[in-house]
Amino acid sequence: MKKKDLKDLRTKNYLDLKKKETDARHGLTETRVQSKMGQVKNVHLANSKRKDIARIMTFLRVTSKANIVKNDVKDKEKENED
């Protein structure tokens, strides 16, 4: 994954990241199957895809925690208004 791709991941919302993770997992499965059948020449491709999935999952956790914090702050503000 290139630096430009990482910057794009930071700007995506939770649903986009979840879709990207699903697509990456599907791609990893295809790569593993093709590797077992001897169709893949680049055997390191599965490892890089696995690392990409880990990066996406990290951004998923960060965005979900950020959303939780935002919701908590909004709830506290509403309580203070009442």
Phi, psi and omega in degrees: 000131183274165180300323180297321178294322178295321177296323178294323179296325181295332184269350183280153177273179187299315183294321177296319179294322180295320178294319179296322178295316179299316178297319181294321178295321178296318178296322178295319178298316178298318180296319179296317180296314180295325179294318179295329180275354178082021182267345183263127178272328179267096185287344180277356182298322180295319179296318180292324177293322178297320178291324177297320178298319178297320178296317179297318180296326177297315178294327176298315179296318180297315181291323179292320177293323178295321178294322179296316179296317179299317180294322178295319179295318179297318179297318180293323178295320178295321179295321180290330179289325182283000000 
